Amino acid sequence: MKKRLKQIDLIALLLFGIVLITTVSCSKDESTSDSLSNSEVISATELKFSDETEMISEEVTAIAEDVYAAEEISLTSKNDYTPDFLPECVTITTVVTDTTREKTIDFGEGCELPNGNVLSGKILLSYALDMEAASKTITLTLENFTFNAVAIVGTADILRVRSNENGNPQGTSNAGFTATWPDGNIASFMGTRTREWIEGYGSGFWGDNVFLITGKRTYIGRLGNEYVKEVMVPLRRELACRFIVSGVLEISRNGNTASLDFGDGTCDAKGVLTYPDGTEKDIFLRRFKN
């Protein structure tokens, strides 16, 4: 009887060991599948999430500046001006106080833009009354806001210049946003970006709007890793294209830096990521699935 009990104990111990090894192995695989060593910079998966947060920031800022520009042109040129980027499902209201204009851009429960992105909730803008001022600050806040089902919270201050040294409108945004994807993944970023409106200003047609983007931000990824993202060659964003079409972005982590080249101006998802050791890798940046 004692011998049989020992055999049972031995079998149970072996089974427990197998389960323990399997559990540890699976846990290790899950925890390290997208983690990085100190010598690596960023994974392909994290790069996708990072790029999507940039797209959200670009789009929200573009909407804010487009709405502001429409009012600026209408009030300073005395002509009725209506841009066509925001569809009829968007409601814009204006409240004028003694010192400010308060704009509410309401996307309701879900409104699809011409480029296929679906937004819900509200973008709130506040700025000084004088529309002929050479520069002014636009305060931007979000209320119950989602971008392609990604929940976004945060604020931005946009320093709007009517005409920069190149004669173009320009907005420098100091922003901090946190994004939560439907599957629970969370990422955030903060920092400054400057967007120069180099083509299409005042045309009323959204498809010819082109921006050059520069600046530096800190991005906190899904796993808590911190990255510094700095534009080395201005990023060209054509509003008719979902992707950045050219420019170079440097991404740094733990003293190591990789560079992301967005290409030659072609509207596609392709880019080249160059690692610290000089190795290059072709990547595809899918900005959501629309």
C-alpha positions as CSV (number, residue, x, y, z in Angstrom):
1,M,0.0,0.0,0.0
2,K,2.8,2.4,0.9
3,K,4.5,1.6,-2.4
4,R,1.4,2.3,-4.3
5,L,1.0,5.7,-2.5
6,K,4.6,6.6,-3.4
7,Q,3.9,5.8,-7.0
8,I,0.8,8.0,-7.0
9,D,2.7,10.8,-5.3
10,L,5.5,10.5,-7.9
11,I,3.0,10.7,-10.8
12,A,1.3,13.7,-9.2
13,L,4.6,15.4,-8.8
14,L,5.6,14.7,-12.4
15,L,2.2,16.0,-13.6
16,F,2.6,19.2,-11.5
17,G,6.0,19.7,-12.9
18,I,4.8,19.5,-16.4
19,V,2.0,21.9,-15.8
20,L,4.4,24.3,-14.0
21,I,6.9,24.2,-16.9
22,T,4.1,24.7,-19.5
23,T,2.6,27.6,-17.5
24,V,5.9,29.4,-17.0
25,S,6.9,28.8,-20.7
26,C,3.5,30.2,-21.9
27,S,3.7,33.1,-19.5
28,K,7.3,33.9,-20.7
29,D,6.2,33.7,-24.3
30,E,3.3,36.1,-23.7
31,S,5.3,38.6,-21.7
32,T,8.2,38.7,-24.1
33,S,6.5,38.3,-27.5
34,D,6.5,42.1,-27.9
35,S,9.1,43.2,-25.3
36,L,12.5,44.6,-26.1
37,S,16.1,44.1,-25.1
38,N,18.1,47.1,-24.0
39,S,19.8,47.2,-27.5
40,E,16.5,47.2,-29.4
41,V,14.4,50.3,-30.0
42,I,10.8,49.6,-31.0
43,S,8.9,46.5,-32.2
44,A,6.8,46.5,-35.4
45,T,3.6,46.1,-33.4
46,E,4.4,49.0,-31.1
47,L,5.3,51.1,-34.2
48,K,1.9,50.5,-35.6
49,F,0.2,51.7,-32.4
50,S,2.6,54.7,-32.2
51,D,1.8,55.7,-35.8
52,E,-2.0,55.4,-35.2
53,T,-1.7,57.8,-32.2
54,E,0.1,60.2,-34.5
55,M,-2.7,60.0,-37.0
56,I,-5.2,60.8,-34.4
57,S,-3.3,63.8,-33.3
58,E,-2.8,65.0,-36.9
59,E,-6.5,64.6,-37.7
60,V,-7.8,66.3,-34.6
61,T,-5.5,69.2,-35.1
62,A,-6.3,69.4,-38.8
63,I,-10.1,69.6,-38.0
64,A,-9.5,72.3,-35.3
65,E,-7.4,74.4,-37.7
66,D,-9.8,73.9,-40.6
67,V,-12.8,75.0,-38.5
68,Y,-10.8,78.0,-37.2
69,A,-9.6,78.9,-40.8
70,A,-13.2,78.8,-42.1
71,E,-14.2,81.4,-39.5
72,E,-11.0,83.5,-40.0
73,I,-11.5,83.7,-43.8
74,S,-15.2,84.5,-43.5
75,L,-14.8,87.2,-40.9
76,T,-11.6,88.8,-42.4
77,S,-12.5,88.6,-46.1
78,K,-16.2,89.4,-45.6
79,N,-17.0,86.5,-48.0
80,D,-19.0,83.5,-47.1
81,Y,-16.6,80.5,-46.9
82,T,-17.5,76.9,-46.3
83,P,-14.9,74.2,-46.5
84,D,-16.0,70.7,-47.4
85,F,-14.0,68.4,-45.1
86,L,-16.6,68.0,-42.4
87,P,-19.8,66.2,-43.6
88,E,-23.4,67.1,-42.8
89,C,-23.4,64.7,-39.8
90,V,-21.1,67.2,-38.0
91,T,-22.8,70.0,-36.1
92,I,-20.8,73.1,-35.3
93,T,-22.0,75.7,-32.8
94,T,-20.5,79.0,-31.7
95,V,-21.0,80.9,-28.5
96,V,-19.5,84.4,-28.3
97,T,-18.5,85.8,-24.9
98,D,-17.1,89.2,-24.0
99,T,-13.6,88.0,-24.7
100,T,-13.7,84.6,-26.6
101,R,-15.3,82.5,-29.2
102,E,-16.3,79.0,-28.0
103,K,-16.7,76.4,-30.7
104,T,-18.3,73.0,-30.4
105,I,-17.6,70.4,-33.1
106,D,-20.1,67.6,-32.5
107,F,-19.7,64.3,-34.3
108,G,-22.7,62.7,-32.5
109,E,-22.7,59.0,-32.0
110,G,-20.5,58.4,-35.0
111,C,-19.7,60.4,-38.2
112,E,-17.6,59.3,-41.1
113,L,-15.2,61.8,-42.7
114,P,-14.4,61.9,-46.4
115,N,-11.2,60.0,-45.7
116,G,-13.0,57.1,-44.1
117,N,-12.2,57.8,-40.4
118,V,-15.2,57.6,-38.1
119,L,-15.4,60.0,-35.1
120,S,-17.8,60.5,-32.3
121,G,-18.1,62.9,-29.4
122,K,-17.0,66.5,-29.4
123,I,-14.0,68.7,-30.0
124,L,-14.2,72.0,-28.1
125,L,-12.3,75.1,-29.1
126,S,-11.8,78.4,-27.4
127,Y,-9.9,81.4,-28.7
128,A,-9.8,85.2,-28.5
129,L,-12.4,87.3,-30.4
130,D,-9.9,89.2,-32.7
131,M,-9.8,87.2,-35.9
132,E,-7.3,89.6,-37.5
133,A,-4.6,89.1,-34.9
134,A,-1.3,87.9,-36.3
135,S,-1.2,85.0,-33.8
136,K,-3.4,83.6,-31.1
137,T,-3.7,80.5,-28.9
138,I,-6.5,78.0,-29.6
139,T,-7.4,75.8,-26.6
140,L,-8.6,72.4,-27.6
141,T,-10.4,69.8,-25.3
142,L,-12.2,66.6,-26.0
143,E,-15.5,65.4,-24.7
144,N,-16.5,61.7,-24.9
145,F,-14.4,61.5,-28.0
146,T,-13.5,58.4,-30.1
147,F,-11.5,58.0,-33.3
148,N,-12.2,54.8,-35.2
149,A,-13.5,53.4,-31.9
150,V,-10.3,54.4,-30.0
151,A,-11.2,56.5,-26.9
152,I,-9.2,59.7,-26.6
153,V,-8.8,62.0,-23.6
154,G,-6.5,65.0,-23.3
155,T,-6.0,68.6,-24.2
156,A,-3.9,70.8,-26.6
157,D,-2.9,74.4,-26.9
158,I,-2.4,75.5,-30.5
159,L,-0.4,78.6,-31.2
160,R,-1.9,79.7,-34.5
161,V,0.1,82.1,-36.8
162,R,-1.7,83.6,-39.8
163,S,1.5,83.9,-41.8
164,N,4.9,82.4,-41.0
165,E,8.2,83.3,-42.6
166,N,7.1,81.4,-45.7
167,G,3.8,83.2,-45.9
168,N,1.8,80.1,-44.8
169,P,-0.6,79.6,-41.9
170,Q,1.0,77.5,-39.1
171,G,-0.1,75.9,-35.9
172,T,2.2,74.7,-33.1
173,S,0.4,72.3,-30.9
174,N,1.5,71.5,-27.3
175,A,-0.6,68.4,-26.6
176,G,-1.0,65.5,-24.3
177,F,-3.4,62.7,-25.2
178,T,-4.1,59.1,-24.0
179,A,-5.6,56.6,-26.3
180,T,-7.5,53.4,-25.3
181,W,-8.2,50.8,-28.0
182,P,-11.3,48.6,-27.9
183,D,-9.1,45.6,-26.9
184,G,-7.8,47.5,-23.8
185,N,-4.4,48.5,-25.1
186,I,-3.4,52.0,-23.9
187,A,-0.8,54.4,-25.2
188,S,-0.1,58.1,-24.6
189,F,2.0,60.9,-25.9
190,M,2.9,64.5,-25.0
191,G,5.0,67.1,-26.6
192,T,5.1,69.7,-29.4
193,R,4.4,69.5,-33.1
194,T,4.3,72.3,-35.7
195,R,2.1,71.9,-38.7
196,E,2.7,74.3,-41.6
197,W,-0.2,74.5,-44.1
198,I,1.7,74.6,-47.3
199,E,-1.0,73.9,-49.9
200,G,-4.8,74.2,-50.2
201,Y,-5.4,76.9,-47.7
202,G,-8.6,78.8,-48.5
203,S,-9.5,76.6,-51.5
204,G,-12.5,75.1,-49.7
205,F,-11.6,71.6,-51.1
206,W,-10.2,69.2,-48.4
207,G,-8.4,67.0,-50.9
208,D,-5.7,69.5,-51.8
209,N,-4.7,70.3,-48.2
210,V,-1.0,69.6,-47.6
211,F,0.9,70.0,-44.3
212,L,4.6,69.8,-43.3
213,I,5.0,68.5,-39.7
214,T,8.0,69.0,-37.4
215,G,8.6,68.6,-33.7
216,K,9.4,66.3,-30.8
217,R,7.2,64.2,-28.6
218,T,7.4,61.5,-25.9
219,Y,5.4,58.4,-26.5
220,I,4.5,55.9,-23.8
221,G,3.8,52.5,-25.4
222,R,1.4,49.7,-24.4
223,L,4.0,47.9,-22.3
224,G,5.1,51.1,-20.5
225,N,8.2,51.7,-22.6
226,E,9.1,55.4,-23.2
227,Y,10.1,56.6,-26.6
228,V,11.3,60.0,-27.8
229,K,10.1,60.7,-31.3
230,E,11.7,63.6,-33.2
231,V,11.2,64.7,-36.8
232,M,14.5,65.1,-38.6
233,V,13.2,65.7,-42.1
234,P,9.7,67.4,-42.2
235,L,6.9,64.9,-42.5
236,R,4.6,65.6,-45.5
237,R,1.0,64.9,-44.8
238,E,-1.5,65.1,-47.7
239,L,-4.9,65.1,-46.3
240,A,-6.2,63.0,-49.3
241,C,-3.8,60.2,-48.2
242,R,-4.1,58.2,-45.0
243,F,-0.3,58.0,-44.6
244,I,2.7,60.3,-44.2
245,V,4.1,60.3,-47.7
246,S,7.7,61.5,-47.0
247,G,10.0,62.6,-44.3
248,V,12.2,61.0,-41.6
249,L,11.3,60.4,-37.9
250,E,13.9,59.4,-35.3
251,I,12.7,57.1,-32.5
252,S,14.9,56.8,-29.4
253,R,14.8,54.4,-26.4
254,N,17.4,53.6,-23.7
255,G,20.1,55.6,-25.6
256,N,19.5,53.7,-28.9
257,T,18.0,55.4,-31.9
258,A,16.2,54.1,-35.0
259,S,15.1,56.1,-38.0
260,L,11.9,55.7,-39.9
261,D,11.9,57.0,-43.5
262,F,8.3,57.4,-44.9
263,G,9.3,57.3,-48.5
264,D,9.5,59.4,-51.7
265,G,6.1,61.0,-51.7
266,T,4.0,58.0,-52.9
267,C,0.7,57.5,-51.0
268,D,1.3,54.1,-49.5
269,A,1.8,52.3,-46.2
270,K,5.5,51.5,-46.8
271,G,8.4,52.8,-44.8
272,V,12.0,51.8,-44.1
273,L,13.1,51.4,-40.4
274,T,16.8,51.6,-39.9
275,Y,18.1,50.1,-36.7
276,P,21.1,51.4,-34.6
277,D,23.5,48.9,-36.2
278,G,22.5,50.1,-39.7
279,T,20.3,47.2,-40.6
280,E,17.2,48.2,-42.6
281,K,13.8,46.7,-42.6
282,D,10.8,47.4,-44.9
283,I,7.7,47.9,-42.8
284,F,4.0,48.5,-43.5
285,L,2.2,51.1,-41.3
286,R,-1.5,50.2,-41.4
287,R,-3.3,53.2,-40.0
288,F,-6.5,51.4,-38.8
289,K,-8.5,49.1,-41.1
290,N,-10.8,51.5,-42.9
